């Protein structure tokens, strides 16, 4: 089996690629090593992947006009499309980047791919498609009402997937990720951001005074779910919430982190206008379709993430 993973040195892309390689599956990874967050962290992830003989890396932007010439020589069984401009708040600063990467890039990838042996596509969507819904837990059948361009770009990806399914007759499986966390995590996201800020003796700005919920989902669960999707036969398009269905109050998580690392200098601020207030997803569809029920315990995994960070912070990846 040969699998293409886009965004292979991103947080989720790295973990999935690493898992596949350990299973002796050939992985072609593409990434543009964007500097939205630490290049050192991305390069370290890449160095780990490159140790495996079944991994081939291609540095290219998925929006590039050269992508078709690069990909035409390969025949993939599965595409796992994770490359995208991440970050909700950054979309207020640089919206054009989301149009370029998330919308144009999605179309360019599936106009460029060689579909001869392709059996399925797995792609990243986001809980951001739901916007500020008040109906919890959110189900995949609920209306999408994004409140920022990042969320809109993911809604468009889901719509594009319907077009490409009809065009290629290949199933597209969209994964609406809810706040993924774990080792090698993104330094712009709450847990790692808190730890890095504390080490650098920076004041941490606690958004909305911590009075909001996030449905934290372990990267370990993401890997297991993706493995089941890779193995399962699909005949049409699917959308899944990738969530724990166990939201955490941010100020309580903040307190838990302080218990592990000591007092953090922080300042309460009002809610960022790009953020949704609460996320809480319904994962019953995953449980039913994939027979996946054993989600990680948040408190235990938070402690493991903090311990991982302590073990690597001396290398200045962040």
C-alpha positions as CSV (number, residue, x, y, z in Angstrom):
1,X,0.0,0.0,0.0
2,X,1.2,3.5,-0.8
3,X,-0.4,6.6,0.9
4,X,0.0,10.3,0.2
5,X,0.0,12.4,3.3
6,X,-0.2,16.2,2.7
7,X,0.9,18.4,5.5
8,X,3.1,15.6,6.6
9,X,5.2,17.6,9.1
10,X,2.1,19.3,10.7
11,X,1.0,18.0,14.1
12,X,-1.6,15.5,12.9
13,X,0.2,14.7,9.6
14,X,3.4,13.8,11.5
15,X,1.6,11.4,13.9
16,X,-0.3,9.7,11.2
17,X,2.7,9.4,8.9
18,X,4.8,8.0,11.7
19,X,2.1,5.5,12.6
20,X,1.8,4.3,9.0
21,X,5.5,3.9,8.6
22,X,5.7,1.8,11.7
23,X,3.1,-0.4,10.0
24,X,5.6,-0.7,7.1
25,X,3.3,1.2,4.8
26,X,4.9,3.4,2.1
27,X,4.3,7.1,2.7
28,X,4.9,10.0,0.3
29,X,4.7,13.1,2.4
30,X,4.4,16.6,1.0
31,X,4.6,19.9,2.9
32,X,5.8,23.4,2.2
33,X,7.3,23.9,5.7
34,X,5.3,27.1,6.2
35,X,6.5,29.4,9.0
36,X,3.1,30.0,10.6
37,X,4.7,28.4,13.7
38,X,8.1,27.0,14.6
39,X,10.2,25.7,11.7
40,X,12.5,24.0,14.2
41,X,9.6,21.9,15.4
42,X,8.6,21.0,11.9
43,X,12.1,20.1,10.9
44,X,12.5,17.8,13.9
45,X,9.3,16.0,13.0
46,X,10.6,15.6,9.5
47,X,13.9,14.3,10.7
48,X,12.1,11.5,12.6
49,X,10.0,10.5,9.6
50,X,13.1,10.5,7.3
51,X,14.7,7.8,9.4
52,X,12.2,5.3,7.9
53,X,13.2,3.9,4.5
54,X,9.5,3.8,3.4
55,X,9.2,7.5,3.7
56,X,9.7,9.9,0.8
57,X,9.4,13.7,1.3
58,X,8.6,16.3,-1.3
59,X,8.7,19.9,-0.4
60,X,6.0,21.7,-2.3
61,X,3.0,23.9,-1.8
62,X,-0.3,22.2,-2.6
63,X,-1.4,25.3,-4.5
64,X,1.7,25.2,-6.8
65,X,1.2,24.9,-10.6
66,X,4.1,22.3,-10.5
67,X,2.1,19.9,-8.3
68,X,0.6,17.9,-11.2
69,X,4.1,17.2,-12.7
70,X,5.3,16.1,-9.2
71,X,2.4,13.7,-8.5
72,X,1.8,12.2,-12.0
73,X,4.6,9.7,-11.5
74,X,2.9,8.2,-8.4
75,X,0.0,5.9,-7.9
76,X,-1.6,6.1,-4.5
77,X,-4.0,3.8,-2.8
78,X,-5.2,6.4,-0.3
79,X,-4.8,10.2,0.0
80,X,-4.8,11.7,3.5
81,X,-5.1,15.4,2.9
82,X,-4.2,17.5,6.0
83,X,-2.2,20.4,4.5
84,X,-4.0,23.7,5.2
85,X,-3.4,27.1,6.8
86,X,-4.3,26.5,10.4
87,X,-5.4,28.8,13.1
88,X,-8.7,30.6,13.6
89,X,-7.4,34.0,14.9
90,X,-4.8,34.3,12.2
91,X,-7.6,34.3,9.7
92,X,-8.5,37.8,10.8
93,X,-4.9,39.0,10.0
94,X,-4.2,37.2,6.8
95,X,-7.4,35.9,5.2
96,X,-5.9,35.6,1.7
97,X,-3.6,32.8,3.0
98,X,-6.7,30.7,3.8
99,X,-8.1,31.2,0.4
100,X,-4.7,30.3,-1.2
101,X,-4.0,27.2,0.9
102,X,-7.3,25.8,2.1
103,X,-9.5,26.5,-0.9
104,X,-7.3,26.9,-4.0
105,X,-4.9,24.2,-2.6
106,X,-7.7,21.7,-2.1
107,X,-8.9,22.1,-5.6
108,X,-5.4,22.0,-7.1
109,X,-4.5,18.8,-5.2
110,X,-7.5,16.9,-6.6
111,X,-7.0,18.3,-10.1
112,X,-3.4,17.2,-10.0
113,X,-3.7,13.7,-8.4
114,X,-3.3,10.6,-10.4
115,X,-6.5,8.7,-9.6
116,X,-5.7,5.4,-11.4
117,X,-5.4,3.3,-8.3
118,X,-6.9,5.6,-5.8
119,X,-9.5,3.9,-3.4
120,X,-10.4,6.7,-1.0
121,X,-9.6,10.2,0.2
122,X,-9.5,11.2,3.9
123,X,-9.3,14.9,4.5
124,X,-9.3,17.4,7.4
125,X,-12.3,19.5,8.2
126,X,-12.9,21.2,11.5
127,X,-15.4,21.8,14.3
128,X,-15.1,25.5,13.2
129,X,-17.8,24.7,10.6
130,X,-20.4,24.7,13.3
131,X,-19.7,28.3,14.4
132,X,-21.4,29.5,17.6
133,X,-24.0,26.8,17.8
134,X,-26.1,26.5,20.9
135,X,-27.2,23.0,20.4
136,X,-24.9,20.5,22.1
137,X,-23.4,18.1,21.5
138,X,-23.2,19.0,17.9
139,X,-24.0,16.3,15.3
140,X,-22.8,16.0,11.8
141,X,-26.3,16.6,10.5
142,X,-26.5,20.1,12.0
143,X,-26.3,23.2,9.8
144,X,-22.9,24.6,9.3
145,X,-22.6,28.3,10.3
146,X,-18.9,29.3,10.4
147,X,-18.0,32.7,11.8
148,X,-14.5,33.1,10.3
149,X,-12.8,32.4,7.0
150,X,-11.0,29.4,8.3
151,X,-14.4,27.8,9.1
152,X,-15.8,28.8,5.7
153,X,-12.8,27.3,3.9
154,X,-13.5,23.9,5.6
155,X,-17.2,24.1,4.6
156,X,-16.1,24.7,1.0
157,X,-13.7,21.7,1.3
158,X,-16.7,19.5,2.3
159,X,-18.7,20.9,-0.7
160,X,-15.7,20.3,-3.1
161,X,-15.5,16.7,-1.8
162,X,-19.0,16.1,-3.2
163,X,-18.0,17.4,-6.6
164,X,-14.8,15.2,-6.7
165,X,-16.7,12.2,-5.5
166,X,-19.2,12.6,-8.4
167,X,-16.3,13.2,-10.8
168,X,-14.0,10.4,-9.7
169,X,-16.4,8.0,-8.0
170,X,-14.0,7.8,-5.1
171,X,-15.3,8.1,-1.5
172,X,-14.2,11.2,0.4
173,X,-14.2,11.0,4.2
174,X,-14.1,14.4,6.0
175,X,-12.9,14.6,9.6
176,X,-14.2,17.5,11.7
177,X,-11.4,17.7,14.2
178,X,-12.1,19.1,17.7
179,X,-9.1,20.7,19.5
180,X,-6.5,17.9,19.0
181,X,-3.7,17.8,21.6
182,X,-0.7,15.6,22.6
183,X,3.0,15.4,22.1
184,X,4.6,17.2,19.2
185,X,1.6,19.5,19.3
186,X,1.2,22.9,17.8
187,X,2.7,25.8,19.9
188,X,-0.1,28.1,18.8
189,X,-2.7,26.0,20.6
190,X,-3.7,26.3,24.2
191,X,-1.8,23.6,26.1
192,X,1.6,23.9,24.4
193,X,1.2,27.7,24.1
194,X,0.7,27.9,27.9
195,X,3.8,25.7,28.6
196,X,6.0,27.6,26.1
197,X,4.9,31.0,27.5
198,X,5.6,30.0,31.0
199,X,9.1,28.9,30.2
200,X,9.8,32.1,28.3
201,X,8.4,34.1,31.3
202,X,5.8,35.7,29.1
203,X,2.4,36.9,30.4
204,X,-0.3,34.5,29.2
205,X,-3.5,36.1,28.0
206,X,-6.4,33.9,29.1
207,X,-9.1,34.4,26.5
208,X,-12.6,34.9,27.8
209,X,-11.2,34.5,31.3
210,X,-11.2,30.8,30.7
211,X,-15.0,30.6,30.8
212,X,-15.4,28.5,27.7
213,X,-15.5,24.8,26.8
214,X,-13.3,22.9,24.4
215,X,-13.8,19.3,23.4
216,X,-10.1,18.2,23.7
217,X,-9.3,15.1,21.6
218,X,-6.2,13.1,22.0
219,X,-3.9,12.6,19.0
220,X,-3.8,9.0,20.0
221,X,-7.5,8.7,19.3
222,X,-7.1,10.5,16.0
223,X,-4.5,7.9,14.9
224,X,-6.7,5.0,15.9
225,X,-9.7,6.4,14.1
226,X,-7.7,7.1,10.9
227,X,-6.4,3.5,11.0
228,X,-10.0,2.2,11.1
229,X,-11.0,4.5,8.3
230,X,-8.1,3.4,6.2
231,X,-9.1,-0.3,6.7
232,X,-12.9,0.2,6.2
233,X,-14.6,0.0,2.8
234,X,-16.6,3.1,1.9
235,X,-19.0,3.5,-1.0
236,X,-19.8,7.2,-0.7
237,X,-19.0,10.4,1.1
238,X,-18.9,10.6,4.9
239,X,-18.4,13.3,7.5
240,X,-17.3,12.5,11.0
241,X,-16.9,14.5,14.2
242,X,-13.5,13.6,15.6
243,X,-14.1,14.4,19.3
244,X,-14.1,13.0,22.8
245,X,-17.7,14.2,23.6
246,X,-16.2,15.3,26.9
247,X,-15.6,19.1,26.9
248,X,-13.3,20.8,29.4
249,X,-13.7,24.2,31.0
250,X,-10.6,26.1,30.0
251,X,-10.0,27.8,33.3
252,X,-10.0,24.4,35.0
253,X,-7.5,23.0,32.4
254,X,-5.4,26.1,33.1
255,X,-5.5,25.3,36.8
256,X,-4.5,21.7,36.1
257,X,-1.5,22.9,34.1
258,X,-0.4,25.2,36.9
259,X,-0.5,22.3,39.4
260,X,2.1,20.5,37.2
261,X,4.4,23.4,36.3
262,X,3.8,26.0,39.0
263,X,2.2,29.5,39.0
264,X,1.7,31.1,35.6
265,X,1.8,34.8,35.1
266,X,-1.4,35.6,33.2
267,X,-4.0,38.3,32.4
268,X,-7.7,37.7,31.8
269,X,-8.9,39.2,28.5
270,X,-12.2,39.3,26.7
271,X,-13.2,36.7,24.1
272,X,-11.5,37.0,20.7
273,X,-14.1,37.8,18.1
274,X,-12.8,35.0,15.8
275,X,-13.3,32.3,18.4
276,X,-16.5,30.3,19.0
277,X,-17.6,30.2,22.7
278,X,-17.9,26.5,23.2
279,X,-17.2,23.2,21.4
280,X,-18.8,19.9,22.3
281,X,-19.2,17.3,19.6
282,X,-21.3,14.2,19.4
283,X,-19.1,11.2,18.5
284,X,-21.9,8.6,18.3
285,X,-21.4,8.2,14.5
286,X,-17.7,7.3,15.0
287,X,-18.7,4.8,17.7
288,X,-21.4,3.2,15.5
289,X,-19.7,3.1,12.1
290,X,-16.1,2.3,13.2
291,X,-16.8,0.5,16.5
292,X,-14.5,2.8,18.3
293,X,-15.3,3.5,21.9
294,X,-12.2,3.7,24.0
295,X,-11.3,7.4,24.0
296,X,-8.3,8.6,26.1
297,X,-8.7,10.0,29.6
298,X,-8.1,13.8,29.3
299,X,-6.5,14.2,32.7
300,X,-4.0,11.4,32.1
301,X,-3.2,12.5,28.6
302,X,-2.8,16.2,29.7
303,X,-0.2,15.0,32.3
304,X,1.6,13.0,29.6
305,X,1.7,15.9,27.2
306,X,3.1,18.2,29.9
307,X,5.8,15.6,30.8
308,X,6.6,15.2,27.1
309,X,7.1,19.0,26.8
310,X,9.4,19.0,29.9
311,X,11.5,16.3,28.2
312,X,12.1,18.2,25.0
313,X,12.0,21.9,25.9
314,X,15.8,22.1,26.2
315,X,16.0,21.5,22.4
316,X,14.4,24.8,21.6
317,X,11.9,23.4,19.1
318,X,9.5,26.1,20.1
